[in-house]
Amino acid sequence: MTVPAESFSDAERARLAPHFTDLEGPVFALTNLPETVKGALFARYSRYPGTLRRLFLDEFADSLPEHAGRFEAGEGERAAALYERIFVGYGDDSVAQLGGAHVACEWVSNVLTKILQRPRLAAYLEQSTRYIAYDAAMPGGGFRYFRDPSLGPQYERAMDDLFSTYAAALPRVQAWAAERFPTAAGGSPAAYERALRAKALDLLRGVLPAASLSHMGIYASGQTYEQLILHLLAHPLPEARHAGGLILEAVKAVMPSFVARVERPDRGGEWVGHLEAREHAAARWAGRLGLDRAPGDDGASGPSVRLLHVDGDEEALLAALLFEAAAVSEEEARIRVSTLGADERARALADLVGERANRRHRPGRGFEALRYRFEIVSDYGAFRDLQRHRMLTVQWQGLTPDLGAGVPEELDEAGVGDDYRRALDVSRAAYERLRDEGRPREAAYALCLGYRIRYVLDLNAREAMALIELRSGREGHPAYRAVAREMHRQIAAQHPAVADAMRHVDTTAEPRLERILSEMRTQGRADTVGHT
């Protein structure tokens, strides 16, 4: 492709070089600029007739402070004035989508991690209880759990008890796993040891309380941070409000204009008030309708997956898959599809989905024409993993002991089942004390991850395929694998051809070292690198 050549003087090239990866071609990246500059530059781009590099020279270069790429404490007065003018002239929201920042949130509870991950248009990386043992003390001493003097000494004694149970059981469960799953001849000893460790951590993570501390990395746009901060500041959990203030300060340090509205009474103040009022209204109406009191026998029902609602059918799916290749309306396409017999529809769908050599080969956007709404009851640990999926709607109720908790059979085999049960009782007693003191939100800290929670996953068929195939994989935790397999079974009852298209669902459930294959692949890559 031939593109118009753009010429720059030597002086202009010197000004452009630190900030653009290419001064000749039509595709390039921006470098060494504050996030707010990049956002404002792209916002102005939408109404500027020339190229981005020429726009930078014409309207931005003279306004940048010296050494613009090395800001640490702000953007400088001259640049800040320019950004404010761009924001006012072009709309805060569009500009705020065009810059992002990495923020690390450390020593946050597993209650708060779920609140932090609620925005969908962001990227998160969280420490995993599947790979990190919680048997060691934090820097400065003490087990890794959220502390607040107002929760009382009884709370800390209960948490110490839970972590002590976990720490004492871990080597016993790992020794049982080594006996139950002996290594194969010729296998990697390092991979085997890591798989044994992962098996023990998986089985015992239900003892850890929701107060367990984690570290999380977030990458998001300025707009996403603004919404996250507002929701945190309006949240009834004190830890969430505190985190909202800290994240606000962190984002202000690198792109202050993106979150300038948060502290304005007429913008952020009104938003926080609106969110708080919405929270109170939901609580008020739930109480009025008697929805805030769980039936006494609810915990006896155990974990469950229920398909509440289906939107669409396989004819609609086929019409949507054919839409982009067609020259007629979707309604006409559906009429033509309706003339096909069941076998012919199944063949057409299989053909349109393709071979799918691995689970990353996704079907076309037409799969988004179907939607499924599931209500799930699972342990909190499994919920934490399923909640992280971005392209779906997830809503969850409060974590309480009302839905009960299960004890993995393998822990009884390992001889620590009774210790696990006692930990659940300690956890529940600590929860009930805090709840009775009028602190139901903070009471959730005390509950073990093995306690169950009720939540809804609302997702289209394309995302259902991604979630089910990933979370049913043999290397996954048994708790969420069971949920994924049951979701697949219930979709198959409604739309067999859709379920058949999910060709990488692992339906096996025999006891095994879930992580052994992954650890062997990791070790193989490490060995390859070590010999090159």
C-alpha positions as CSV (number, residue, x, y, z in Angstrom):
1,M,0.0,0.0,0.0
2,T,1.3,3.4,-0.9
3,V,0.8,6.1,1.7
4,P,1.5,9.8,1.4
5,A,5.0,10.7,2.5
6,E,5.4,13.1,5.4
7,S,8.4,15.4,5.6
8,F,9.9,16.9,8.7
9,S,12.7,19.3,9.2
10,D,15.7,18.1,11.2
11,A,14.5,20.2,14.2
12,E,11.1,18.6,13.9
13,R,12.5,15.1,13.7
14,A,14.5,15.8,16.8
15,R,11.3,16.8,18.7
16,L,9.3,13.8,17.4
17,A,12.0,11.1,17.9
18,P,11.6,10.6,21.7
19,H,7.8,10.2,21.4
20,F,7.1,8.2,18.2
21,T,8.5,4.8,17.3
22,D,8.5,5.5,13.6
23,L,8.8,8.9,11.8
24,E,8.1,7.5,8.3
25,G,5.5,4.8,8.2
26,P,1.7,5.0,8.8
27,V,1.7,2.7,11.9
28,F,3.6,3.7,15.1
29,A,3.4,3.8,18.8
30,L,3.6,6.7,21.2
31,T,6.4,6.7,23.8
32,N,7.7,8.8,26.7
33,L,4.6,10.8,27.1
34,P,2.3,11.1,30.2
35,E,-0.9,9.3,29.9
36,T,-3.0,12.5,29.9
37,V,-1.0,13.9,27.0
38,K,-1.6,10.8,25.0
39,G,-5.3,10.9,25.8
40,A,-5.6,14.6,25.0
41,L,-3.6,14.1,21.8
42,F,-5.9,11.4,20.5
43,A,-9.0,13.4,21.5
44,R,-7.8,16.4,19.5
45,Y,-6.9,13.9,16.6
46,S,-10.6,13.3,16.0
47,R,-11.1,16.9,14.8
48,Y,-7.8,17.6,13.3
49,P,-7.4,17.2,9.5
50,G,-3.7,16.3,9.5
51,T,-1.6,13.4,10.9
52,L,-0.9,12.7,14.6
53,R,2.8,13.6,14.3
54,R,2.0,16.9,12.7
55,L,-0.7,17.6,15.3
56,F,1.9,16.9,18.1
57,L,4.2,19.5,16.5
58,D,1.5,22.1,15.9
59,E,-0.4,22.0,19.2
60,F,1.4,19.9,21.8
61,A,5.2,20.0,21.6
62,D,5.5,23.6,22.8
63,S,3.2,23.0,25.8
64,L,5.2,20.0,27.1
65,P,7.4,20.6,30.1
66,E,11.0,19.6,29.7
67,H,11.7,15.9,30.0
68,A,8.0,15.1,29.6
69,G,8.5,11.4,29.4
70,R,10.0,11.2,33.0
71,F,7.1,12.7,35.0
72,E,6.8,11.3,38.5
73,A,4.9,13.9,40.5
74,G,2.6,15.4,37.9
75,E,2.5,17.0,34.4
76,G,3.6,20.5,34.9
77,E,1.5,23.7,35.0
78,R,1.7,24.5,31.3
79,A,0.8,21.0,30.2
80,A,-2.0,20.7,32.8
81,A,-3.6,23.9,31.4
82,L,-3.6,22.4,27.9
83,Y,-5.1,19.1,29.1
84,E,-7.9,20.9,30.9
85,R,-8.7,22.9,27.7
86,I,-8.8,19.6,25.7
87,F,-11.0,17.9,28.3
88,V,-13.5,20.7,28.4
89,G,-13.6,21.0,24.6
90,Y,-13.7,17.3,23.7
91,G,-15.5,15.6,26.5
92,D,-13.9,14.0,29.6
93,D,-15.2,10.5,28.9
94,S,-13.8,10.1,25.4
95,V,-10.4,11.4,26.5
96,A,-10.4,9.3,29.7
97,Q,-10.7,6.1,27.6
98,L,-7.4,6.9,25.8
99,G,-4.9,6.7,28.5
100,G,-4.2,4.0,31.1
101,A,-2.1,3.3,34.2
102,H,-0.7,0.3,36.1
103,V,-1.6,0.3,39.7
104,A,-0.6,-2.3,42.3
105,C,-2.8,-2.9,45.3
106,E,-1.0,-4.9,48.0
107,W,-2.1,-6.5,51.2
108,V,-5.8,-6.4,50.3
109,S,-8.3,-8.9,51.6
110,N,-10.0,-11.4,49.4
111,V,-13.2,-9.6,50.1
112,L,-11.8,-6.4,48.6
113,T,-10.2,-8.2,45.6
114,K,-13.7,-9.0,44.4
115,I,-14.8,-5.4,44.6
116,L,-11.6,-4.2,42.8
117,Q,-12.3,-6.7,40.0
118,R,-15.9,-5.7,39.4
119,P,-15.2,-3.2,36.5
120,R,-15.3,-5.3,33.3
121,L,-13.1,-3.2,31.1
122,A,-9.8,-3.6,32.9
123,A,-7.0,-6.2,33.3
124,Y,-6.2,-7.8,36.6
125,L,-3.5,-10.2,37.9
126,E,-4.0,-11.5,41.4
127,Q,-1.9,-13.8,43.6
128,S,-3.4,-17.3,43.7
129,T,-4.1,-19.5,46.6
130,R,-3.3,-22.4,44.2
131,Y,0.3,-21.5,44.0
132,I,1.2,-19.5,47.2
133,A,1.1,-21.1,50.6
134,Y,-0.3,-19.0,53.4
135,D,1.6,-20.8,56.2
136,A,4.4,-18.3,56.6
137,A,4.3,-15.0,58.5
138,M,4.1,-11.6,56.8
139,P,7.0,-9.1,57.0
140,G,6.8,-7.8,60.6
141,G,5.2,-11.0,61.8
142,G,1.7,-12.6,61.9
143,F,-0.3,-14.6,59.4
144,R,-1.5,-12.9,56.2
145,Y,-5.0,-11.7,57.0
146,F,-6.8,-8.3,57.2
147,R,-6.5,-6.7,60.6
148,D,-8.4,-3.8,62.2
149,P,-8.4,-3.2,66.0
150,S,-12.1,-2.4,65.9
151,L,-12.8,-6.1,64.9
152,G,-11.6,-7.1,68.4
153,P,-9.1,-9.6,69.9
154,Q,-11.6,-12.5,69.4
155,Y,-11.4,-11.9,65.7
156,E,-7.6,-12.1,65.6
157,R,-7.6,-15.3,67.8
158,A,-10.1,-16.9,65.4
159,M,-8.0,-15.9,62.3
160,D,-4.8,-17.2,64.0
161,D,-6.6,-20.5,64.7
162,L,-7.6,-20.9,61.0
163,F,-4.2,-20.2,59.7
164,S,-2.6,-22.5,62.3
165,T,-4.9,-25.3,61.2
166,Y,-4.0,-24.6,57.6
167,A,-0.2,-24.5,58.3
168,A,-0.3,-27.8,60.3
169,A,-2.4,-29.6,57.7
170,L,-0.4,-28.6,54.7
171,P,2.6,-31.0,55.1
172,R,0.2,-33.8,56.1
173,V,-1.9,-33.4,53.0
174,Q,1.1,-33.1,50.8
175,A,2.5,-36.4,52.3
176,W,-0.9,-38.1,51.7
177,A,-0.9,-36.8,48.0
178,A,2.6,-38.3,47.5
179,E,1.4,-41.7,48.7
180,R,-1.9,-41.5,46.8
181,F,-0.4,-40.3,43.5
182,P,3.1,-41.8,43.1
183,T,5.4,-40.3,40.5
184,A,5.6,-42.0,37.1
185,A,8.8,-43.5,36.0
186,G,10.9,-41.0,34.0
187,G,8.8,-38.0,35.0
188,S,10.3,-34.7,36.1
189,P,10.8,-34.7,39.9
190,A,10.5,-30.9,40.0
191,A,7.2,-30.9,38.1
192,Y,5.9,-33.7,40.3
193,E,6.8,-31.9,43.6
194,R,5.1,-28.7,42.3
195,A,2.0,-30.7,41.4
196,L,1.9,-32.3,44.8
197,R,2.2,-28.9,46.4
198,A,-0.6,-27.5,44.2
199,K,-2.9,-30.5,45.1
200,A,-2.4,-29.8,48.8
201,L,-3.0,-26.1,48.4
202,D,-6.2,-26.8,46.4
203,L,-7.6,-29.1,49.0
204,L,-6.9,-26.8,51.9
205,R,-7.7,-23.4,50.4
206,G,-11.2,-23.7,51.9
207,V,-9.8,-23.3,55.4
208,L,-8.4,-19.8,54.5
209,P,-10.7,-17.0,55.5
210,A,-11.9,-14.2,53.1
211,A,-9.7,-12.0,55.2
212,S,-6.6,-13.6,53.6
213,L,-4.4,-10.9,52.1
214,S,-3.5,-10.9,48.4
215,H,-1.6,-8.6,46.0
216,M,-3.2,-7.4,42.8
217,G,-2.0,-5.6,39.7
218,I,-4.5,-3.5,37.7
219,Y,-4.2,-2.0,34.3
220,A,-7.1,0.2,33.2
221,S,-8.1,3.4,31.4
222,G,-8.6,6.6,33.2
223,Q,-12.4,6.3,32.7
224,T,-12.4,2.8,34.4
225,Y,-10.3,4.1,37.3
226,E,-12.7,7.0,37.8
227,Q,-15.7,4.6,38.0
228,L,-13.8,2.2,40.2
229,I,-12.8,4.9,42.6
230,L,-16.3,6.3,42.9
231,H,-17.7,2.8,43.6
232,L,-15.0,2.2,46.3
233,L,-15.7,5.6,48.0
234,A,-19.4,4.8,48.1
235,H,-18.9,1.3,49.4
236,P,-20.1,0.4,52.9
237,L,-17.0,-1.7,53.6
238,P,-14.3,0.6,55.3
239,E,-11.4,-1.2,53.6
240,A,-13.0,-0.5,50.2
241,R,-13.4,3.2,51.0
242,H,-9.8,3.4,52.2
243,A,-8.6,1.7,49.0
244,G,-10.6,4.1,46.9
245,G,-8.7,7.0,48.4
246,L,-5.3,5.3,47.9
247,I,-6.0,4.4,44.3
248,L,-7.2,8.0,43.7
249,E,-3.8,9.3,45.0
250,A,-1.9,6.8,42.9
251,V,-3.7,7.7,39.7
252,K,-3.4,11.4,40.4
253,A,0.4,10.9,40.5
254,V,0.6,9.7,36.9
255,M,-2.5,11.1,35.1
256,P,-4.3,13.6,37.4
257,S,-6.7,15.1,34.8
258,F,-8.3,11.7,34.2
259,V,-9.7,11.6,37.8
260,A,-10.1,15.3,38.4
261,R,-13.8,15.0,38.6
262,V,-13.7,12.6,41.5
263,E,-13.0,15.2,44.1
264,R,-15.4,17.8,42.7
265,P,-18.6,18.0,44.8
266,D,-20.8,18.6,41.7
267,R,-19.4,15.5,40.0
268,G,-17.7,12.9,42.1
269,G,-19.6,14.0,45.3
270,E,-23.0,13.6,43.5
271,W,-21.9,10.3,42.1
272,V,-20.9,8.9,45.5
273,G,-24.2,10.1,47.0
274,H,-26.1,8.5,44.1
275,L,-24.4,5.2,44.6
276,E,-24.9,5.2,48.4
277,A,-28.6,6.0,47.9
278,R,-28.9,3.1,45.5
279,E,-27.3,0.8,48.0
280,H,-29.7,1.9,50.8
281,A,-32.7,1.6,48.5
282,A,-31.9,-2.0,47.6
283,A,-31.4,-2.9,51.2
284,R,-34.7,-1.2,52.2
285,W,-36.8,-3.0,49.5
286,A,-35.1,-6.4,50.2
287,G,-36.1,-6.0,53.9
288,R,-39.6,-4.9,53.0
289,L,-40.1,-7.9,50.8
290,G,-38.5,-10.3,53.3
291,L,-35.7,-11.1,50.8
292,D,-32.9,-10.4,53.3
293,R,-33.6,-13.5,55.5
294,A,-32.3,-16.9,54.2
295,P,-34.5,-20.0,54.9
296,G,-33.2,-22.0,57.8
297,D,-32.6,-25.1,55.7
298,D,-30.9,-23.4,52.8
299,G,-27.5,-24.7,53.6
300,A,-28.7,-28.3,53.3
301,S,-29.2,-28.0,49.5
302,G,-25.5,-27.8,48.8
303,P,-23.8,-26.5,45.7
304,S,-26.0,-26.1,42.6
305,V,-26.1,-24.7,39.0
306,R,-29.5,-23.6,37.6
307,L,-30.2,-22.3,34.1
308,L,-32.7,-19.6,34.9
309,H,-33.3,-18.2,31.4
310,V,-32.4,-18.7,27.8
311,D,-32.6,-16.0,25.2
312,G,-32.5,-17.2,21.6
313,D,-32.4,-20.6,19.8
314,E,-30.3,-22.5,17.3
315,E,-32.1,-21.0,14.3
316,A,-31.3,-17.5,15.5
317,L,-27.7,-18.6,16.1
318,L,-27.3,-19.9,12.5
319,A,-28.9,-16.8,11.0
320,A,-26.4,-14.6,13.0
321,L,-23.5,-16.7,12.0
322,L,-24.5,-16.3,8.3
323,F,-25.3,-12.6,8.5
324,E,-21.9,-11.2,7.5
325,A,-21.7,-13.5,4.5
326,A,-25.3,-12.8,3.4
327,A,-26.8,-10.1,1.3
328,V,-30.3,-10.3,2.9
329,S,-31.8,-9.2,6.2
330,E,-31.3,-11.3,9.3
331,E,-35.1,-12.0,9.3
332,E,-34.9,-13.4,5.8
333,A,-31.8,-15.5,6.7
334,R,-33.7,-17.0,9.6
335,I,-36.7,-17.9,7.4
336,R,-34.3,-19.7,5.1
337,V,-32.6,-21.5,8.0
338,S,-36.0,-22.6,9.4
339,T,-36.4,-24.8,6.3
340,L,-33.5,-27.0,7.3
341,G,-34.0,-30.2,9.1
342,A,-32.4,-30.9,12.5
343,D,-29.6,-32.9,11.0
344,E,-28.9,-30.4,8.4
345,R,-28.9,-27.5,10.9
346,A,-26.4,-29.5,13.0
347,R,-24.1,-30.0,10.0
348,A,-24.3,-26.3,9.0
349,L,-23.5,-25.2,12.6
350,A,-20.5,-27.6,12.8
351,D,-19.2,-26.4,9.5
352,L,-19.6,-22.7,10.5
353,V,-17.8,-23.3,13.8
354,G,-14.9,-25.0,12.1
355,E,-12.4,-27.7,13.3
356,R,-11.3,-25.8,16.4
357,A,-8.0,-27.5,17.0
358,N,-7.7,-26.0,20.4
359,R,-10.0,-24.0,22.7
360,R,-8.5,-20.7,21.6
361,H,-10.1,-21.1,18.2
362,R,-13.3,-19.3,18.9
363,P,-16.5,-19.3,16.8
364,G,-17.8,-16.2,15.1
365,R,-19.6,-13.3,16.7
366,G,-22.8,-14.9,15.7
367,F,-22.5,-17.0,18.9
368,E,-23.3,-13.9,20.8
369,A,-26.9,-14.1,19.5
370,L,-27.7,-16.6,22.3
371,R,-27.7,-15.8,26.0
372,Y,-27.8,-18.0,29.2
373,R,-28.5,-16.8,32.7
374,F,-27.2,-19.2,35.4
375,E,-27.8,-19.0,39.2
376,I,-24.9,-20.8,40.9
377,V,-24.2,-21.8,44.5
378,S,-20.6,-22.8,45.0
379,D,-17.9,-22.3,47.6
380,Y,-16.4,-18.9,47.7
381,G,-13.1,-20.1,46.3
382,A,-14.7,-21.3,43.1
383,F,-16.7,-18.0,42.9
384,R,-13.5,-16.1,43.1
385,D,-12.2,-17.8,39.9
386,L,-15.4,-17.6,37.9
387,Q,-16.0,-14.0,38.9
388,R,-12.8,-12.9,37.1
389,H,-14.2,-13.5,33.6
390,R,-14.7,-10.1,32.0
391,M,-17.1,-10.6,29.2
392,L,-20.2,-11.5,31.2
393,T,-22.5,-10.1,33.8
394,V,-21.8,-11.3,37.3
395,Q,-23.9,-10.4,40.4
396,W,-23.3,-11.9,43.8
397,Q,-25.0,-11.9,47.2
398,G,-23.2,-11.4,50.5
399,L,-20.9,-14.1,51.8
400,T,-22.6,-15.7,54.8
401,P,-22.5,-19.2,56.4
402,D,-26.2,-19.7,55.6
403,L,-25.5,-21.9,52.5
404,G,-23.1,-24.1,54.4
405,A,-19.8,-25.5,53.4
406,G,-18.5,-28.9,52.2
407,V,-15.4,-30.9,53.2
408,P,-13.4,-32.5,50.4
409,E,-13.5,-36.3,50.8
410,E,-9.7,-36.4,50.1
411,L,-9.1,-34.5,53.3
412,D,-10.8,-37.2,55.3
413,E,-8.5,-39.7,53.5
414,A,-5.5,-37.5,54.5
415,G,-6.6,-37.5,58.1
416,V,-7.3,-33.8,58.4
417,G,-11.1,-33.7,57.7
418,D,-12.0,-33.2,61.3
419,D,-9.5,-30.3,61.6
420,Y,-11.2,-28.7,58.5
421,R,-14.6,-29.1,60.1
422,R,-13.5,-27.5,63.3
423,A,-12.0,-24.6,61.4
424,L,-15.4,-24.1,59.7
425,D,-17.0,-23.9,63.1
426,V,-14.4,-21.4,64.4
427,S,-15.0,-19.3,61.3
428,R,-18.8,-19.3,61.6
429,A,-18.6,-18.3,65.3
430,A,-16.4,-15.4,64.5
431,Y,-18.7,-14.3,61.7
432,E,-21.8,-14.5,63.9
433,R,-20.1,-12.4,66.6
434,L,-19.3,-9.6,64.2
435,R,-22.7,-9.8,62.5
436,D,-24.5,-9.6,65.9
437,E,-22.4,-6.4,66.6
438,G,-24.0,-4.8,63.5
439,R,-21.1,-5.3,61.2
440,P,-22.3,-7.8,58.5
441,R,-20.0,-6.6,55.8
442,E,-16.9,-6.9,57.9
443,A,-18.1,-10.2,59.3
444,A,-17.4,-11.8,55.9
445,Y,-13.7,-11.5,56.6
446,A,-14.0,-14.3,59.2
447,L,-15.6,-16.8,56.8
448,C,-13.6,-19.6,55.3
449,L,-13.4,-19.8,51.5
450,G,-15.1,-23.1,51.8
451,Y,-18.4,-21.5,52.7
452,R,-20.8,-21.1,49.8
453,I,-22.1,-18.0,48.1
454,R,-25.0,-17.5,45.6
455,Y,-24.3,-15.6,42.4
456,V,-25.5,-15.1,38.8
457,L,-23.5,-15.5,35.6
458,D,-25.3,-14.0,32.6
459,L,-23.3,-14.6,29.4
460,N,-23.7,-15.2,25.6
461,A,-22.8,-18.6,24.0
462,R,-19.4,-17.4,22.8
463,E,-18.3,-16.4,26.3
464,A,-20.0,-19.6,27.7
465,M,-17.7,-21.6,25.4
466,A,-14.6,-19.7,26.6
467,L,-15.5,-20.1,30.3
468,I,-16.7,-23.7,30.2
469,E,-13.7,-25.0,28.1
470,L,-11.2,-23.1,30.3
471,R,-12.7,-23.9,33.7
472,S,-13.5,-27.5,32.9
473,G,-9.9,-28.2,32.1
474,R,-8.2,-31.1,33.9
475,E,-5.7,-28.7,35.5
476,G,-8.4,-26.6,37.1
477,H,-9.7,-26.7,40.7
478,P,-12.3,-29.4,41.2
479,A,-14.8,-26.9,42.6
480,Y,-15.1,-24.7,39.5
481,R,-14.6,-27.7,37.2
482,A,-17.8,-29.1,38.6
483,V,-19.7,-25.8,37.9
484,A,-18.4,-25.6,34.3
485,R,-19.3,-29.2,33.5
486,E,-22.8,-28.7,34.9
487,M,-23.2,-25.5,32.9
488,H,-22.3,-27.5,29.8
489,R,-24.7,-30.2,30.6
490,Q,-27.6,-27.8,31.0
491,I,-26.8,-25.9,27.8
492,A,-26.7,-29.3,26.0
493,A,-30.3,-30.0,27.2
494,Q,-31.4,-26.7,25.5
495,H,-29.1,-26.4,22.5
496,P,-27.3,-29.7,21.7
497,A,-25.5,-28.3,18.7
498,V,-24.1,-25.4,20.8
499,A,-22.9,-27.8,23.4
500,D,-21.3,-30.0,20.7
501,A,-19.4,-27.0,19.4
502,M,-17.7,-26.9,22.8
503,R,-15.2,-29.6,21.8
504,H,-12.6,-29.0,24.5
505,V,-14.7,-29.6,27.6
506,D,-13.1,-32.1,29.9
507,T,-15.9,-34.1,31.6
508,T,-13.6,-36.5,33.4
509,A,-13.7,-36.4,37.2
510,E,-11.4,-39.1,38.6
511,P,-9.0,-38.2,41.4
512,R,-5.7,-37.0,40.1
513,L,-2.9,-34.4,40.4
514,E,-4.7,-31.6,38.6
515,R,-1.6,-29.6,37.9
516,I,0.8,-32.3,36.8
517,L,0.5,-31.8,33.0
518,S,0.9,-28.1,33.3
519,E,3.9,-28.4,35.6
520,M,5.5,-30.9,33.2
521,R,5.1,-28.5,30.3
522,T,6.5,-25.7,32.4
523,Q,9.5,-27.8,33.4
524,G,10.0,-28.9,29.8
525,R,10.2,-25.2,28.7
526,A,12.6,-24.4,31.5
527,D,14.8,-27.3,30.6
528,T,14.8,-26.3,27.0
529,V,15.8,-22.7,27.9
530,G,18.5,-24.0,30.2
531,H,20.1,-26.0,27.4
532,T,20.2,-23.2,24.8
